[in-house]
């Protein structure tokens, strides 16, 4: 019984450990993965959304405009193209 009581603080301290920097909370969402091809589409950032040729994008791609309603489910294969209020592409991500 004394050993069990002595081990409780160790378990509590282990549960309070901060996550390792650079490591994603969800292993399926690691930053090193690029299943949707976002890295190869980074050249779109800064261009006008009107210049976007949607035929060159994957079928699962979606263009997200300000105040758009989108699902919050994560899909590593889906390419997200975010457009800012100025009409320019602000970022390209997977999800």
FIKE-316370 format. One record per residue: y negated, z, x of N, C-alpha, C in turn; residue in three letters. Coordinates in Angstrom, 1 decimal, always signed. Example, Ala and Ser with C-alpha at 12.3 -4.5 7.8 and 13.67 -1.06 7.14 Angstrom:
REM residues 2
nv->+5.7&nw->+7.8&nu->+13.2&cav->+4.5&caw->+7.8&cau->+12.3&cv->+3.3&cw->+7.8&cu->+13.2&aa->ALA
nv->+2.2&nw->+7.1&nu->+12.8&cav->+1.1&caw->+7.1&cau->+13.7&cv->+0.0&cw->+7.9&cu->+12.9&aa->SER
This chain:
REM residues 95
nv->+1.2&nw->+0.0&nu->+0.8&cav->+0.0&caw->+0.0&cau->+0.0&cv->-1.3&cw->+0.0&cu->+0.9&aa->UNK
nv->-1.2&nw->+0.8&nu->+2.0&cav->-2.4&caw->+0.8&cau->+2.9&cv->-2.6&cw->-0.5&cu->+3.5&aa->UNK
nv->-1.6&nw->-1.3&nu->+3.8&cav->-1.7&caw->-2.6&cau->+4.4&cv->-2.4&cw->-3.6&cu->+3.4&aa->UNK
nv->-2.0&nw->-3.5&nu->+2.1&cav->-2.6&caw->-4.3&cau->+1.1&cv->-4.1&cw->-4.0&cu->+1.0&aa->UNK
nv->-4.5&nw->-2.8&nu->+1.0&cav->-5.9&caw->-2.4&cau->+0.9&cv->-6.7&cw->-2.8&cu->+2.1&aa->UNK
nv->-6.1&nw->-2.8&nu->+3.3&cav->-6.7&caw->-3.2&cau->+4.5&cv->-6.9&cw->-4.7&cu->+4.5&aa->UNK
nv->-6.0&nw->-5.5&nu->+3.9&cav->-6.1&caw->-7.0&cau->+3.9&cv->-7.2&cw->-7.5&cu->+2.9&aa->UNK
nv->-7.5&nw->-6.7&nu->+1.9&cav->-8.5&caw->-7.2&cau->+0.9&cv->-9.8&cw->-7.6&cu->+1.5&aa->UNK
nv->-10.5&nw->-6.9&nu->+2.4&cav->-11.7&caw->-7.4&cau->+2.9&cv->-11.6&cw->-8.7&cu->+3.7&aa->UNK
nv->-10.5&nw->-9.0&nu->+4.3&cav->-10.2&caw->-10.2&cau->+5.0&cv->-10.2&cw->-11.4&cu->+4.0&aa->UNK
nv->-9.5&nw->-11.2&nu->+2.9&cav->-9.4&caw->-12.2&cau->+1.8&cv->-10.8&cw->-12.5&cu->+1.2&aa->UNK
nv->-11.6&nw->-11.4&nu->+1.0&cav->-12.9&caw->-11.6&cau->+0.4&cv->-13.8&cw->-12.4&cu->+1.4&aa->UNK
nv->-13.8&nw->-12.0&nu->+2.7&cav->-14.6&caw->-12.7&cau->+3.7&cv->-14.2&cw->-14.2&cu->+3.8&aa->UNK
nv->-12.9&nw->-14.5&nu->+3.7&cav->-12.4&caw->-15.9&cau->+3.8&cv->-12.9&cw->-16.7&cu->+2.6&aa->UNK
nv->-13.0&nw->-16.1&nu->+1.4&cav->-13.5&caw->-16.8&cau->+0.2&cv->-15.0&cw->-17.0&cu->+0.3&aa->UNK
nv->-15.7&nw->-16.3&nu->+1.1&cav->-17.1&caw->-16.4&cau->+1.2&cv->-17.6&cw->-17.4&cu->+2.3&aa->UNK
nv->-16.6&nw->-17.9&nu->+3.0&cav->-16.9&caw->-18.8&cau->+4.1&cv->-17.6&cw->-20.0&cu->+3.7&aa->UNK
nv->-18.7&nw->-20.4&nu->+4.4&cav->-19.5&caw->-21.6&cau->+4.1&cv->-18.7&cw->-22.8&cu->+4.4&aa->UNK
nv->-18.9&nw->-23.9&nu->+3.6&cav->-18.2&caw->-25.2&cau->+3.9&cv->-18.6&cw->-25.7&cu->+5.3&aa->UNK
nv->-17.7&nw->-26.5&nu->+5.9&cav->-18.0&caw->-27.1&cau->+7.2&cv->-19.1&cw->-28.2&cu->+7.0&aa->UNK
nv->-20.1&nw->-28.2&nu->+7.8&cav->-21.1&caw->-29.3&cau->+7.7&cv->-20.5&cw->-30.6&cu->+7.9&aa->UNK
nv->-21.0&nw->-31.6&nu->+7.1&cav->-20.5&caw->-33.0&cau->+7.2&cv->-19.2&cw->-33.2&cu->+6.5&aa->UNK
nv->-18.7&nw->-32.2&nu->+5.9&cav->-17.4&caw->-32.4&cau->+5.2&cv->-17.7&cw->-32.3&cu->+3.7&aa->UNK
nv->-17.2&nw->-33.3&nu->+3.0&cav->-17.4&caw->-33.3&cau->+1.6&cv->-16.6&cw->-32.2&cu->+0.9&aa->UNK
nv->-17.2&nw->-31.8&nu->-0.3&cav->-16.5&caw->-30.8&cau->-1.0&cv->-15.2&cw->-31.3&cu->-1.6&aa->UNK
nv->-15.2&nw->-32.5&nu->-2.1&cav->-14.0&caw->-33.2&cau->-2.6&cv->-13.4&cw->-34.1&cu->-1.6&aa->UNK
nv->-12.2&nw->-33.9&nu->-1.2&cav->-11.7&caw->-34.8&cau->-0.1&cv->-11.6&cw->-36.3&cu->-0.5&aa->UNK
nv->-11.6&nw->-36.6&nu->-1.8&cav->-11.5&caw->-38.0&cau->-2.2&cv->-12.9&cw->-38.6&cu->-2.1&aa->UNK
nv->-14.0&nw->-37.8&nu->-1.9&cav->-15.3&caw->-38.4&cau->-1.8&cv->-15.9&cw->-38.3&cu->-0.4&aa->UNK
nv->-15.1&nw->-38.4&nu->+0.6&cav->-15.6&caw->-38.3&cau->+2.0&cv->-16.6&cw->-39.3&cu->+2.3&aa->UNK
nv->-17.5&nw->-39.0&nu->+3.1&cav->-18.6&caw->-39.9&cau->+3.4&cv->-18.2&cw->-41.0&cu->+4.4&aa->UNK
nv->-17.1&nw->-40.8&nu->+5.0&cav->-16.6&caw->-41.8&cau->+6.0&cv->-15.9&cw->-43.0&cu->+5.3&aa->UNK
nv->-15.5&nw->-42.8&nu->+4.0&cav->-14.8&caw->-43.9&cau->+3.3&cv->-15.9&cw->-44.8&cu->+2.7&aa->UNK
nv->-15.6&nw->-46.1&nu->+2.6&cav->-16.4&caw->-47.1&cau->+2.0&cv->-15.6&cw->-48.0&cu->+1.2&aa->UNK
nv->-14.9&nw->-47.5&nu->+0.3&cav->-14.0&caw->-48.3&cau->-0.5&cv->-14.7&cw->-49.3&cu->-1.4&aa->UNK
nv->-15.9&nw->-49.1&nu->-1.7&cav->-16.6&caw->-50.1&cau->-2.6&cv->-17.4&cw->-51.1&cu->-1.8&aa->UNK
nv->-17.5&nw->-51.0&nu->-0.5&cav->-18.3&caw->-52.0&cau->+0.3&cv->-19.8&cw->-51.7&cu->+0.3&aa->UNK
nv->-20.2&nw->-50.5&nu->+0.1&cav->-21.6&caw->-50.2&cau->+0.1&cv->-22.3&cw->-50.5&cu->+1.4&aa->UNK
nv->-21.6&nw->-50.2&nu->+2.5&cav->-22.2&caw->-50.5&cau->+3.8&cv->-22.5&cw->-52.0&cu->+4.0&aa->UNK
nv->-21.7&nw->-52.8&nu->+3.5&cav->-22.0&caw->-54.3&cau->+3.7&cv->-23.1&cw->-54.8&cu->+2.8&aa->UNK
nv->-23.5&nw->-53.9&nu->+1.8&cav->-24.6&caw->-54.3&cau->+0.9&cv->-25.9&cw->-53.6&cu->+1.2&aa->UNK
nv->-26.0&nw->-52.9&nu->+2.3&cav->-27.2&caw->-52.1&cau->+2.6&cv->-28.4&cw->-53.0&cu->+2.8&aa->UNK
nv->-28.2&nw->-54.3&nu->+3.1&cav->-29.3&caw->-55.2&cau->+3.3&cv->-30.1&cw->-55.5&cu->+2.0&aa->UNK
nv->-29.5&nw->-55.1&nu->+0.9&cav->-30.2&caw->-55.2&cau->-0.4&cv->-31.3&cw->-54.2&cu->-0.6&aa->UNK
nv->-31.2&nw->-53.1&nu->+0.1&cav->-32.3&caw->-52.1&cau->+0.0&cv->-33.6&cw->-52.6&cu->+0.4&aa->UNK
nv->-34.6&nw->-52.4&nu->-0.5&cav->-35.9&caw->-52.9&cau->-0.3&cv->-36.2&cw->-54.2&cu->-0.9&aa->UNK
nv->-35.2&nw->-54.9&nu->-1.4&cav->-35.4&caw->-56.2&cau->-2.0&cv->-35.6&cw->-56.0&cu->-3.5&aa->UNK
nv->-36.3&nw->-57.0&nu->-4.2&cav->-36.5&caw->-57.0&cau->-5.6&cv->-35.2&cw->-57.1&cu->-6.4&aa->UNK
nv->-35.1&nw->-56.5&nu->-7.5&cav->-33.9&caw->-56.6&cau->-8.3&cv->-33.7&cw->-58.0&cu->-8.9&aa->UNK
nv->-34.8&nw->-58.7&nu->-9.0&cav->-34.7&caw->-60.1&cau->-9.6&cv->-34.0&cw->-61.0&cu->-8.6&aa->UNK
nv->-34.1&nw->-60.7&nu->-7.3&cav->-33.5&caw->-61.5&cau->-6.3&cv->-32.0&cw->-61.3&cu->-6.1&aa->UNK
nv->-31.5&nw->-60.3&nu->-6.9&cav->-30.1&caw->-59.9&cau->-6.7&cv->-29.2&cw->-60.9&cu->-7.4&aa->UNK
nv->-28.2&nw->-61.5&nu->-6.6&cav->-27.3&caw->-62.4&cau->-7.1&cv->-26.0&cw->-61.7&cu->-7.6&aa->UNK
nv->-25.9&nw->-61.4&nu->-8.8&cav->-24.8&caw->-60.6&cau->-9.3&cv->-23.4&cw->-61.2&cu->-9.1&aa->UNK
nv->-23.4&nw->-62.5&nu->-9.0&cav->-22.1&caw->-63.2&cau->-8.8&cv->-21.5&cw->-62.9&cu->-7.4&aa->UNK
nv->-22.3&nw->-62.4&nu->-6.5&cav->-21.8&caw->-62.0&cau->-5.1&cv->-21.3&cw->-60.6&cu->-5.1&aa->UNK
nv->-21.5&nw->-59.8&nu->-6.2&cav->-21.1&caw->-58.4&cau->-6.2&cv->-19.7&cw->-58.3&cu->-6.7&aa->UNK
nv->-19.0&nw->-57.2&nu->-6.4&cav->-17.7&caw->-56.9&cau->-6.9&cv->-17.8&cw->-56.8&cu->-8.5&aa->UNK
nv->-16.7&nw->-57.0&nu->-9.1&cav->-16.6&caw->-56.9&cau->-10.6&cv->-17.0&cw->-55.5&cu->-11.1&aa->UNK
nv->-16.7&nw->-54.5&nu->-10.3&cav->-16.9&caw->-53.1&cau->-10.7&cv->-18.3&cw->-52.6&cu->-10.4&aa->UNK
nv->-19.2&nw->-53.5&nu->-9.8&cav->-20.5&caw->-53.1&cau->-9.5&cv->-21.4&cw->-52.9&cu->-10.7&aa->UNK
nv->-22.3&nw->-51.9&nu->-10.6&cav->-23.3&caw->-51.7&cau->-11.6&cv->-24.7&cw->-51.5&cu->-11.0&aa->UNK
nv->-25.6&nw->-52.1&nu->-11.7&cav->-27.0&caw->-52.0&cau->-11.3&cv->-27.6&cw->-50.9&cu->-12.2&aa->UNK
nv->-28.2&nw->-49.9&nu->-11.6&cav->-28.7&caw->-48.7&cau->-12.3&cv->-30.2&cw->-48.7&cu->-12.2&aa->UNK
nv->-30.9&nw->-48.9&nu->-13.3&cav->-32.3&caw->-48.9&cau->-13.4&cv->-32.8&cw->-47.5&cu->-13.8&aa->UNK
nv->-34.1&nw->-47.2&nu->-13.5&cav->-34.7&caw->-45.9&cau->-13.9&cv->-34.4&cw->-45.6&cu->-15.4&aa->UNK
nv->-34.1&nw->-44.4&nu->-15.7&cav->-33.8&caw->-43.9&cau->-17.0&cv->-32.6&cw->-44.6&cu->-17.7&aa->UNK
nv->-31.8&nw->-45.3&nu->-16.9&cav->-30.5&caw->-45.8&cau->-17.4&cv->-29.6&cw->-44.7&cu->-17.7&aa->UNK
nv->-28.8&nw->-45.0&nu->-18.8&cav->-27.7&caw->-44.1&cau->-19.1&cv->-26.4&cw->-44.6&cu->-18.4&aa->UNK
nv->-25.8&nw->-43.8&nu->-17.6&cav->-24.6&caw->-44.2&cau->-16.9&cv->-23.6&cw->-43.0&cu->-17.0&aa->UNK
nv->-22.3&nw->-43.4&nu->-16.9&cav->-21.3&caw->-42.4&cau->-16.9&cv->-21.3&cw->-41.6&cu->-15.5&aa->UNK
nv->-21.0&nw->-40.4&nu->-15.5&cav->-21.0&caw->-39.6&cau->-14.3&cv->-19.7&cw->-39.5&cu->-13.6&aa->UNK
nv->-18.7&nw->-40.2&nu->-14.1&cav->-17.4&caw->-40.1&cau->-13.5&cv->-17.4&cw->-40.8&cu->-12.1&aa->UNK
nv->-16.7&nw->-40.3&nu->-11.2&cav->-16.7&caw->-40.9&cau->-9.8&cv->-15.6&cw->-41.9&cu->-9.7&aa->UNK
nv->-15.9&nw->-43.0&nu->-9.2&cav->-14.9&caw->-44.1&cau->-8.9&cv->-15.3&cw->-44.6&cu->-7.5&aa->UNK
nv->-14.4&nw->-44.3&nu->-6.5&cav->-14.7&caw->-44.7&cau->-5.1&cv->-14.8&cw->-46.2&cu->-5.0&aa->UNK
nv->-14.2&nw->-47.0&nu->-5.9&cav->-14.2&caw->-48.4&cau->-5.8&cv->-15.4&cw->-49.1&cu->-6.4&aa->UNK
nv->-16.2&nw->-48.3&nu->-7.1&cav->-17.4&caw->-48.8&cau->-7.9&cv->-18.6&cw->-48.8&cu->-7.0&aa->UNK
nv->-19.3&nw->-50.0&nu->-6.9&cav->-20.5&caw->-50.1&cau->-6.2&cv->-21.7&cw->-49.9&cu->-7.1&aa->UNK
nv->-22.6&nw->-48.9&nu->-6.7&cav->-23.8&caw->-48.6&cau->-7.5&cv->-25.0&cw->-49.1&cu->-6.8&aa->UNK
nv->-25.8&nw->-49.9&nu->-7.5&cav->-27.0&caw->-50.4&cau->-6.9&cv->-28.2&cw->-49.8&cu->-7.7&aa->UNK
nv->-28.9&nw->-48.9&nu->-7.0&cav->-30.0&caw->-48.1&cau->-7.7&cv->-31.3&cw->-48.9&cu->-7.5&aa->UNK
nv->-32.0&nw->-49.1&nu->-8.6&cav->-33.3&caw->-49.8&cau->-8.6&cv->-34.4&cw->-48.7&cu->-8.9&aa->UNK
nv->-35.5&nw->-48.7&nu->-8.1&cav->-36.6&caw->-47.8&cau->-8.3&cv->-37.5&cw->-48.3&cu->-9.4&aa->UNK
nv->-38.5&nw->-47.5&nu->-9.7&cav->-39.5&caw->-47.8&cau->-10.7&cv->-40.3&cw->-49.0&cu->-10.3&aa->UNK
nv->-40.4&nw->-49.3&nu->-9.0&cav->-41.2&caw->-50.4&cau->-8.5&cv->-40.4&cw->-51.7&cu->-8.6&aa->UNK
nv->-39.2&nw->-51.7&nu->-9.1&cav->-38.4&caw->-52.9&cau->-9.2&cv->-37.6&cw->-53.3&cu->-8.0&aa->UNK
nv->-37.7&nw->-52.4&nu->-7.0&cav->-36.9&caw->-52.7&cau->-5.7&cv->-35.7&cw->-51.8&cu->-5.6&aa->UNK
nv->-34.7&nw->-52.4&nu->-5.0&cav->-33.4&caw->-51.6&cau->-4.8&cv->-33.7&cw->-50.5&cu->-3.8&aa->UNK
nv->-33.4&nw->-49.3&nu->-4.2&cav->-33.7&caw->-48.1&cau->-3.4&cv->-32.6&cw->-47.6&cu->-2.6&aa->UNK
nv->-31.3&nw->-47.8&nu->-3.1&cav->-30.1&caw->-47.4&cau->-2.4&cv->-28.9&cw->-48.0&cu->-3.0&aa->UNK
nv->-27.9&nw->-48.1&nu->-2.2&cav->-26.6&caw->-48.7&cau->-2.5&cv->-25.5&cw->-47.7&cu->-2.2&aa->UNK
nv->-24.7&nw->-47.2&nu->-3.2&cav->-23.7&caw->-46.2&cau->-2.9&cv->-22.4&cw->-46.6&cu->-3.6&aa->UNK
nv->-21.4&nw->-45.8&nu->-3.3&cav->-20.1&caw->-45.9&cau->-4.0&cv->-20.1&cw->-44.8&cu->-5.0&aa->UNK
nv->-19.4&nw->-45.0&nu->-6.1&cav->-19.3&caw->-43.9&cau->-7.1&cv->-19.2&cw->-44.5&cu->-8.4&aa->UNK
